[in-house]
Amino acid sequence: MAYVISNDCIACGSCIGECPVEAISEGEIYKIDPDVCTDCGTCADTCPSEAIHPA
């Protein structure tokens, strides 16, 4: 089960460098590609706005 980014995302970029499989793409609200995400949770641990949660 992949992680998802909610509308609480502030597009700060802190999660992008933490993703070991580069599943996160930039945008007004960042997105996680569920086909690439390995469910490691590293991005959620890094998110200052707590916008990343398991799907």
PDB file with SEQRES, HELIX, SHEET and CRYST1 records, atoms N, CA, C and O in Angstrom:
SEQRES   1 A   55  MET ALA TYR VAL ILE SER ASN ASP CYS ILE ALA CYS GLY          
SEQRES   2 A   55  SER CYS ILE GLY GLU CYS PRO VAL GLU ALA ILE SER GLU          
SEQRES   3 A   55  GLY GLU ILE TYR LYS ILE ASP PRO ASP VAL CYS THR ASP          
SEQRES   4 A   55  CYS GLY THR CYS ALA ASP THR CYS PRO SER GLU ALA ILE          
SEQRES   5 A   55  HIS PRO ALA                                                  
HELIX    1 AA1 ILE A   16  GLU A   18  5                                   3    
HELIX    2 AA2 THR A   42  THR A   46  1                                   5    
SHEET    1 AA1 2 TYR A   3  ILE A   5  0                                        
SHEET    2 AA1 2 ILE A  52  PRO A  54 -1                                        
SHEET    1 AA2 2 ILE A  24  SER A  25  0                                        
SHEET    2 AA2 2 LYS A  31  ILE A  32 -1                                        
CRYST1    1.000    1.000    1.000  90.00  90.00  90.00 P 1           1          
ATOM      1  N   MET A   1       0.848  -1.181   0.000  1.00  0.00           N  
ATOM      2  CA  MET A   1       0.000   0.000   0.000  1.00  0.00           C  
ATOM      3  C   MET A   1       0.896   1.248   0.000  1.00  0.00           C  
ATOM      4  O   MET A   1       1.715   1.429   0.901  1.00  0.00           O  
ATOM      5  N   ALA A   2       0.738   2.077  -0.984  1.00  0.00           N  
ATOM      6  CA  ALA A   2       1.553   3.276  -1.130  1.00  0.00           C  
ATOM      7  C   ALA A   2       1.098   4.382  -0.190  1.00  0.00           C  
ATOM      8  O   ALA A   2      -0.017   4.364   0.331  1.00  0.00           O  
ATOM      9  N   TYR A   3       1.980   5.332   0.009  1.00  0.00           N  
ATOM     10  CA  TYR A   3       1.638   6.537   0.766  1.00  0.00           C  
ATOM     11  C   TYR A   3       1.003   7.547  -0.176  1.00  0.00           C  
ATOM     12  O   TYR A   3       1.207   7.483  -1.388  1.00  0.00           O  
ATOM     13  N   VAL A   4       0.234   8.482   0.379  1.00  0.00           N  
ATOM     14  CA  VAL A   4      -0.395   9.548  -0.397  1.00  0.00           C  
ATOM     15  C   VAL A   4      -0.116  10.882   0.286  1.00  0.00           C  
ATOM     16  O   VAL A   4       0.149  10.944   1.487  1.00  0.00           O  
ATOM     17  N   ILE A   5      -0.182  11.944  -0.508  1.00  0.00           N  
ATOM     18  CA  ILE A   5       0.028  13.294   0.017  1.00  0.00           C  
ATOM     19  C   ILE A   5      -1.300  14.028  -0.032  1.00  0.00           C  
ATOM     20  O   ILE A   5      -1.938  14.102  -1.082  1.00  0.00           O  
ATOM     21  N   SER A   6      -1.713  14.568   1.097  1.00  0.00           N  
ATOM     22  CA  SER A   6      -3.001  15.259   1.199  1.00  0.00           C  
ATOM     23  C   SER A   6      -2.883  16.729   0.791  1.00  0.00           C  
ATOM     24  O   SER A   6      -1.802  17.215   0.459  1.00  0.00           O  
ATOM     25  N   ASN A   7      -4.010  17.411   0.826  1.00  0.00           N  
ATOM     26  CA  ASN A   7      -4.054  18.835   0.495  1.00  0.00           C  
ATOM     27  C   ASN A   7      -3.336  19.700   1.524  1.00  0.00           C  
ATOM     28  O   ASN A   7      -3.180  20.903   1.316  1.00  0.00           O  
ATOM     29  N   ASP A   8      -2.901  19.111   2.621  1.00  0.00           N  
ATOM     30  CA  ASP A   8      -2.135  19.849   3.629  1.00  0.00           C  
ATOM     31  C   ASP A   8      -0.695  20.099   3.183  1.00  0.00           C  
ATOM     32  O   ASP A   8       0.046  20.814   3.856  1.00  0.00           O  
ATOM     33  N   CYS A   9      -0.298  19.515   2.056  1.00  0.00           N  
ATOM     34  CA  CYS A   9       1.054  19.684   1.515  1.00  0.00           C  
ATOM     35  C   CYS A   9       1.345  21.162   1.268  1.00  0.00           C  
ATOM     36  O   CYS A   9       0.538  21.875   0.672  1.00  0.00           O  
ATOM     37  N   ILE A  10       2.515  21.610   1.737  1.00  0.00           N  
ATOM     38  CA  ILE A  10       2.932  22.999   1.522  1.00  0.00           C  
ATOM     39  C   ILE A  10       4.027  23.095   0.451  1.00  0.00           C  
ATOM     40  O   ILE A  10       4.622  24.156   0.264  1.00  0.00           O  
ATOM     41  N   ALA A  11       4.287  21.997  -0.242  1.00  0.00           N  
ATOM     42  CA  ALA A  11       5.270  21.939  -1.336  1.00  0.00           C  
ATOM     43  C   ALA A  11       6.637  22.470  -0.912  1.00  0.00           C  
ATOM     44  O   ALA A  11       7.275  23.228  -1.643  1.00  0.00           O  
ATOM     45  N   CYS A  12       7.076  22.062   0.274  1.00  0.00           N  
ATOM     46  CA  CYS A  12       8.360  22.535   0.802  1.00  0.00           C  
ATOM     47  C   CYS A  12       9.547  21.781   0.211  1.00  0.00           C  
ATOM     48  O   CYS A  12      10.668  22.291   0.211  1.00  0.00           O  
ATOM     49  N   GLY A  13       9.309  20.565  -0.293  1.00  0.00           N  
ATOM     50  CA  GLY A  13      10.376  19.795  -0.924  1.00  0.00           C  
ATOM     51  C   GLY A  13      11.157  18.888   0.011  1.00  0.00           C  
ATOM     52  O   GLY A  13      12.066  18.188  -0.436  1.00  0.00           O  
ATOM     53  N   SER A  14      10.830  18.881   1.286  1.00  0.00           N  
ATOM     54  CA  SER A  14      11.614  18.075   2.225  1.00  0.00           C  
ATOM     55  C   SER A  14      11.487  16.579   1.967  1.00  0.00           C  
ATOM     56  O   SER A  14      12.404  15.823   2.290  1.00  0.00           O  
ATOM     57  N   CYS A  15      10.383  16.141   1.398  1.00  0.00           N  
ATOM     58  CA  CYS A  15      10.171  14.705   1.161  1.00  0.00           C  
ATOM     59  C   CYS A  15      10.913  14.187  -0.065  1.00  0.00           C  
ATOM     60  O   CYS A  15      11.303  13.020  -0.107  1.00  0.00           O  
ATOM     61  N   ILE A  16      11.108  15.038  -1.053  1.00  0.00           N  
ATOM     62  CA  ILE A  16      11.675  14.579  -2.330  1.00  0.00           C  
ATOM     63  C   ILE A  16      13.050  13.938  -2.160  1.00  0.00           C  
ATOM     64  O   ILE A  16      13.297  12.856  -2.694  1.00  0.00           O  
ATOM     65  N   GLY A  17      13.927  14.579  -1.439  1.00  0.00           N  
ATOM     66  CA  GLY A  17      15.275  14.045  -1.254  1.00  0.00           C  
ATOM     67  C   GLY A  17      15.329  12.830  -0.360  1.00  0.00           C  
ATOM     68  O   GLY A  17      16.328  12.110  -0.361  1.00  0.00           O  
ATOM     69  N   GLU A  18      14.282  12.582   0.401  1.00  0.00           N  
ATOM     70  CA  GLU A  18      14.248  11.448   1.321  1.00  0.00           C  
ATOM     71  C   GLU A  18      13.757  10.161   0.671  1.00  0.00           C  
ATOM     72  O   GLU A  18      14.046   9.075   1.174  1.00  0.00           O  
ATOM     73  N   CYS A  19      13.024  10.255  -0.430  1.00  0.00           N  
ATOM     74  CA  CYS A  19      12.460   9.074  -1.068  1.00  0.00           C  
ATOM     75  C   CYS A  19      13.555   8.257  -1.758  1.00  0.00           C  
ATOM     76  O   CYS A  19      14.194   8.746  -2.690  1.00  0.00           O  
ATOM     77  N   PRO A  20      13.775   7.015  -1.307  1.00  0.00           N  
ATOM     78  CA  PRO A  20      14.851   6.202  -1.886  1.00  0.00           C  
ATOM     79  C   PRO A  20      14.565   5.702  -3.302  1.00  0.00           C  
ATOM     80  O   PRO A  20      15.486   5.274  -3.998  1.00  0.00           O  
ATOM     81  N   VAL A  21      13.303   5.748  -3.740  1.00  0.00           N  
ATOM     82  CA  VAL A  21      12.954   5.245  -5.066  1.00  0.00           C  
ATOM     83  C   VAL A  21      12.437   6.344  -5.996  1.00  0.00           C  
ATOM     84  O   VAL A  21      11.934   6.055  -7.082  1.00  0.00           O  
ATOM     85  N   GLU A  22      12.561   7.609  -5.568  1.00  0.00           N  
ATOM     86  CA  GLU A  22      12.161   8.766  -6.373  1.00  0.00           C  
ATOM     87  C   GLU A  22      10.714   8.680  -6.857  1.00  0.00           C  
ATOM     88  O   GLU A  22      10.423   8.930  -8.027  1.00  0.00           O  
ATOM     89  N   ALA A  23       9.809   8.324  -5.938  1.00  0.00           N  
ATOM     90  CA  ALA A  23       8.398   8.171  -6.282  1.00  0.00           C  
ATOM     91  C   ALA A  23       7.611   9.469  -6.167  1.00  0.00           C  
ATOM     92  O   ALA A  23       6.438   9.509  -6.538  1.00  0.00           O  
ATOM     93  N   ILE A  24       8.236  10.534  -5.659  1.00  0.00           N  
ATOM     94  CA  ILE A  24       7.522  11.786  -5.406  1.00  0.00           C  
ATOM     95  C   ILE A  24       7.820  12.778  -6.523  1.00  0.00           C  
ATOM     96  O   ILE A  24       8.974  12.979  -6.902  1.00  0.00           O  
ATOM     97  N   SER A  25       6.757  13.396  -7.046  1.00  0.00           N  
ATOM     98  CA  SER A  25       6.928  14.417  -8.082  1.00  0.00           C  
ATOM     99  C   SER A  25       6.442  15.760  -7.554  1.00  0.00           C  
ATOM    100  O   SER A  25       5.505  15.840  -6.759  1.00  0.00           O  
ATOM    101  N   GLU A  26       7.110  16.813  -8.022  1.00  0.00           N  
ATOM    102  CA  GLU A  26       6.794  18.167  -7.582  1.00  0.00           C  
ATOM    103  C   GLU A  26       5.538  18.696  -8.253  1.00  0.00           C  
ATOM    104  O   GLU A  26       5.115  18.202  -9.298  1.00  0.00           O  
ATOM    105  N   GLY A  27       4.952  19.707  -7.633  1.00  0.00           N  
ATOM    106  CA  GLY A  27       3.773  20.371  -8.151  1.00  0.00           C  
ATOM    107  C   GLY A  27       3.236  21.303  -7.093  1.00  0.00           C  
ATOM    108  O   GLY A  27       3.870  21.494  -6.055  1.00  0.00           O  
ATOM    109  N   GLU A  28       2.085  21.883  -7.335  1.00  0.00           N  
ATOM    110  CA  GLU A  28       1.468  22.746  -6.321  1.00  0.00           C  
ATOM    111  C   GLU A  28       1.256  21.942  -5.039  1.00  0.00           C  
ATOM    112  O   GLU A  28       1.492  22.425  -3.931  1.00  0.00           O  
ATOM    113  N   ILE A  29       0.806  20.711  -5.224  1.00  0.00           N  
ATOM    114  CA  ILE A  29       0.778  19.710  -4.157  1.00  0.00           C  
ATOM    115  C   ILE A  29       1.555  18.523  -4.709  1.00  0.00           C  
ATOM    116  O   ILE A  29       1.259  18.041  -5.803  1.00  0.00           O  
ATOM    117  N   TYR A  30       2.533  18.057  -3.972  1.00  0.00           N  
ATOM    118  CA  TYR A  30       3.354  16.958  -4.447  1.00  0.00           C  
ATOM    119  C   TYR A  30       2.522  15.681  -4.562  1.00  0.00           C  
ATOM    120  O   TYR A  30       1.487  15.544  -3.909  1.00  0.00           O  
ATOM    121  N   LYS A  31       2.982  14.755  -5.394  1.00  0.00           N  
ATOM    122  CA  LYS A  31       2.270  13.492  -5.599  1.00  0.00           C  
ATOM    123  C   LYS A  31       3.240  12.329  -5.474  1.00  0.00           C  
ATOM    124  O   LYS A  31       4.423  12.448  -5.794  1.00  0.00           O  
ATOM    125  N   ILE A  32       2.721  11.210  -5.004  1.00  0.00           N  
ATOM    126  CA  ILE A  32       3.504   9.983  -4.896  1.00  0.00           C  
ATOM    127  C   ILE A  32       2.965   8.972  -5.902  1.00  0.00           C  
ATOM    128  O   ILE A  32       1.768   8.684  -5.925  1.00  0.00           O  
ATOM    129  N   ASP A  33       3.851   8.440  -6.727  1.00  0.00           N  
ATOM    130  CA  ASP A  33       3.468   7.427  -7.708  1.00  0.00           C  
ATOM    131  C   ASP A  33       3.275   6.096  -6.975  1.00  0.00           C  
ATOM    132  O   ASP A  33       4.248   5.526  -6.481  1.00  0.00           O  
ATOM    133  N   PRO A  34       2.052   5.597  -6.898  1.00  0.00           N  
ATOM    134  CA  PRO A  34       1.790   4.371  -6.139  1.00  0.00           C  
ATOM    135  C   PRO A  34       2.461   3.129  -6.735  1.00  0.00           C  
ATOM    136  O   PRO A  34       2.672   2.140  -6.034  1.00  0.00           O  
ATOM    137  N   ASP A  35       2.792   3.183  -8.018  1.00  0.00           N  
ATOM    138  CA  ASP A  35       3.446   2.039  -8.658  1.00  0.00           C  
ATOM    139  C   ASP A  35       4.928   1.972  -8.316  1.00  0.00           C  
ATOM    140  O   ASP A  35       5.558   0.926  -8.476  1.00  0.00           O  
ATOM    141  N   VAL A  36       5.485   3.077  -7.846  1.00  0.00           N  
ATOM    142  CA  VAL A  36       6.909   3.138  -7.520  1.00  0.00           C  
ATOM    143  C   VAL A  36       7.142   3.104  -6.006  1.00  0.00           C  
ATOM    144  O   VAL A  36       8.153   2.575  -5.545  1.00  0.00           O  
ATOM    145  N   CYS A  37       6.218   3.660  -5.243  1.00  0.00           N  
ATOM    146  CA  CYS A  37       6.327   3.739  -3.779  1.00  0.00           C  
ATOM    147  C   CYS A  37       6.499   2.344  -3.169  1.00  0.00           C  
ATOM    148  O   CYS A  37       5.774   1.410  -3.511  1.00  0.00           O  
ATOM    149  N   THR A  38       7.475   2.224  -2.258  1.00  0.00           N  
ATOM    150  CA  THR A  38       7.740   0.939  -1.598  1.00  0.00           C  
ATOM    151  C   THR A  38       7.194   0.896  -0.178  1.00  0.00           C  
ATOM    152  O   THR A  38       7.479  -0.043   0.566  1.00  0.00           O  
ATOM    153  N   ASP A  39       6.414   1.899   0.206  1.00  0.00           N  
ATOM    154  CA  ASP A  39       5.764   1.935   1.512  1.00  0.00           C  
ATOM    155  C   ASP A  39       6.762   1.976   2.666  1.00  0.00           C  
ATOM    156  O   ASP A  39       6.523   1.379   3.716  1.00  0.00           O  
ATOM    157  N   CYS A  40       7.873   2.674   2.475  1.00  0.00           N  
ATOM    158  CA  CYS A  40       8.891   2.725   3.529  1.00  0.00           C  
ATOM    159  C   CYS A  40       8.559   3.757   4.608  1.00  0.00           C  
ATOM    160  O   CYS A  40       8.995   3.613   5.750  1.00  0.00           O  
ATOM    161  N   GLY A  41       7.791   4.801   4.260  1.00  0.00           N  
ATOM    162  CA  GLY A  41       7.383   5.799   5.238  1.00  0.00           C  
ATOM    163  C   GLY A  41       8.384   6.899   5.526  1.00  0.00           C  
ATOM    164  O   GLY A  41       8.128   7.762   6.366  1.00  0.00           O  
ATOM    165  N   THR A  42       9.510   6.884   4.850  1.00  0.00           N  
ATOM    166  CA  THR A  42      10.526   7.897   5.086  1.00  0.00           C  
ATOM    167  C   THR A  42       9.998   9.300   4.799  1.00  0.00           C  
ATOM    168  O   THR A  42      10.313  10.244   5.525  1.00  0.00           O  
ATOM    169  N   CYS A  43       9.213   9.436   3.766  1.00  0.00           N  
ATOM    170  CA  CYS A  43       8.657  10.741   3.402  1.00  0.00           C  
ATOM    171  C   CYS A  43       7.728  11.271   4.490  1.00  0.00           C  
ATOM    172  O   CYS A  43       7.758  12.458   4.814  1.00  0.00           O  
ATOM    173  N   ALA A  44       6.915  10.399   5.046  1.00  0.00           N  
ATOM    174  CA  ALA A  44       5.970  10.795   6.096  1.00  0.00           C  
ATOM    175  C   ALA A  44       6.711  11.253   7.343  1.00  0.00           C  
ATOM    176  O   ALA A  44       6.282  12.192   8.012  1.00  0.00           O  
ATOM    177  N   ASP A  45       7.808  10.602   7.656  1.00  0.00           N  
ATOM    178  CA  ASP A  45       8.607  10.973   8.824  1.00  0.00           C  
ATOM    179  C   ASP A  45       9.245  12.348   8.658  1.00  0.00           C  
ATOM    180  O   ASP A  45       9.530  13.024   9.646  1.00  0.00           O  
ATOM    181  N   THR A  46       9.469  12.764   7.415  1.00  0.00           N  
ATOM    182  CA  THR A  46      10.149  14.014   7.124  1.00  0.00           C  
ATOM    183  C   THR A  46       9.199  15.192   6.953  1.00  0.00           C  
ATOM    184  O   THR A  46       9.615  16.340   7.105  1.00  0.00           O  
ATOM    185  N   CYS A  47       7.942  14.936   6.642  1.00  0.00           N  
ATOM    186  CA  CYS A  47       6.993  15.991   6.293  1.00  0.00           C  
ATOM    187  C   CYS A  47       6.662  16.896   7.483  1.00  0.00           C  
ATOM    188  O   CYS A  47       6.126  16.421   8.484  1.00  0.00           O  
ATOM    189  N   PRO A  48       6.980  18.213   7.385  1.00  0.00           N  
ATOM    190  CA  PRO A  48       6.717  19.124   8.493  1.00  0.00           C  
ATOM    191  C   PRO A  48       5.221  19.454   8.675  1.00  0.00           C  
ATOM    192  O   PRO A  48       4.808  19.880   9.754  1.00  0.00           O  
ATOM    193  N   SER A  49       4.427  19.260   7.634  1.00  0.00           N  
ATOM    194  CA  SER A  49       3.004  19.569   7.738  1.00  0.00           C  
ATOM    195  C   SER A  49       2.148  18.325   7.945  1.00  0.00           C  
ATOM    196  O   SER A  49       0.920  18.399   7.931  1.00  0.00           O  
ATOM    197  N   GLU A  50       2.804  17.178   8.137  1.00  0.00           N  
ATOM    198  CA  GLU A  50       2.128  15.899   8.357  1.00  0.00           C  
ATOM    199  C   GLU A  50       1.078  15.619   7.281  1.00  0.00           C  
ATOM    200  O   GLU A  50      -0.023  15.151   7.574  1.00  0.00           O  
ATOM    201  N   ALA A  51       1.437  15.913   6.037  1.00  0.00           N  
ATOM    202  CA  ALA A  51       0.514  15.753   4.905  1.00  0.00           C  
ATOM    203  C   ALA A  51       0.626  14.390   4.229  1.00  0.00           C  
ATOM    204  O   ALA A  51      -0.132  14.105   3.302  1.00  0.00           O  
ATOM    205  N   ILE A  52       1.547  13.548   4.668  1.00  0.00           N  
ATOM    206  CA  ILE A  52       1.772  12.258   4.019  1.00  0.00           C  
ATOM    207  C   ILE A  52       1.301  11.126   4.924  1.00  0.00           C  
ATOM    208  O   ILE A  52       1.699  11.028   6.084  1.00  0.00           O  
ATOM    209  N   HIS A  53       0.443  10.273   4.365  1.00  0.00           N  
ATOM    210  CA  HIS A  53      -0.166   9.190   5.136  1.00  0.00           C  
ATOM    211  C   HIS A  53      -0.257   7.929   4.284  1.00  0.00           C  
ATOM    212  O   HIS A  53      -0.263   8.010   3.056  1.00  0.00           O  
ATOM    213  N   PRO A  54      -0.328   6.748   4.935  1.00  0.00           N  
ATOM    214  CA  PRO A  54      -0.568   5.520   4.166  1.00  0.00           C  
ATOM    215  C   PRO A  54      -1.924   5.610   3.470  1.00  0.00           C  
ATOM    216  O   PRO A  54      -2.880   6.159   4.019  1.00  0.00           O  
ATOM    217  N   ALA A  55      -1.995   5.073   2.272  1.00  0.00           N  
ATOM    218  CA  ALA A  55      -3.247   5.102   1.514  1.00  0.00           C  
ATOM    219  C   ALA A  55      -4.281   4.176   2.108  1.00  0.00           C  
ATOM    220  O   ALA A  55      -5.394   4.080   1.591  1.00  0.00           O  
TER     221      ALA A  55                                                      
END                                                                             
